[in-house]
Amino acid sequence: MADSKYADLPGIAYNQVDVYETTDLPESDQFSTYSEDESEAIEKLHINATEAFGKFKGKHVVTTGVDFSDRISIRNRTGFGVWELPGDGEKETPMHKYQRLQCEIKELYDEVSQIKEKAQQKEEERNAADILSHVEEAGKQLNSLKLYDCLGADLVTTLMDPQGGRLKQLETQIEQFKSAGIPDKERTGAPGEADGAKGVLKYEMMYLPEKARMQEVARVSNLEQRLAKLESVIGTSDDKLSKFTQNFKSQGIAESVQKLAAKSSLLDSSQIEAMENRISVLAHRMDAVAQKKSAISPEADRDQKISEMYEIM
């Protein structure tokens, strides 16, 4: 048997039994030591288990109507709320103002609390404490409004999303219109319930002249901006416009721009090389034609003279 490639390496005992060294304890009883990283970027939380247990003792989570799976269904299956602030130029609804004030008061309370913790002098700490008391009072006044309880879920939803409220109202009117042709025995409505006008579907459309005028002005300004861009590219002088007049009359601006783009694409390096090859081939053929023509030209002069003599005779 040939020697192994590890035969000449030092520190290898030949012709001996292999020995594997392990610890005295089995693997399940061995304890490995883990070194903790000492870094300022790692925040160590000091939690008292007894205090945390006492704080959450007797508390429970109400999971009625809550689902974090984000499954698609008719009912809202989210376990969290979303507050949407209006964009620039949009009018704030009362619910938007209420939610914005809640967020701002909470942010102000957190900022003042941090200032109070970092205060070094007693006067700064006293000022921060006064501001905190005023912020807490404002928060209590805001919470005492209880808009959700006073207005009701339907009205709150309408205030937060007026467009969605109008859509729901339109859907209910359509359902009432559909049920208007059903006999009374087949209706499932409660007795004594007030019915709307039978056979009538009421649909209202609000037209705001100021908004329509603003949209028209915005459309005109957009066209003016596009026209200004075209003038900056093409120019307003008669010399430049005369080059494009024929194309504009026959094809239009878009088609003319596409033709210019196709011509400009020919200036690509790969296209230029192909055009150079074609021009060199064409020049070679023209040279060959010129040489053949020069060789044939004496015979052509002689034939012309003979034909003139025949005409004279």
Summary of the structure (lengths in Angstrom):
residues: 313
radius of gyration: 45.0
end to end distance: 116.0
largest distance: 139.2
contacts: 494
relative contact order: 0.02
helix: 61%
strand: 0%
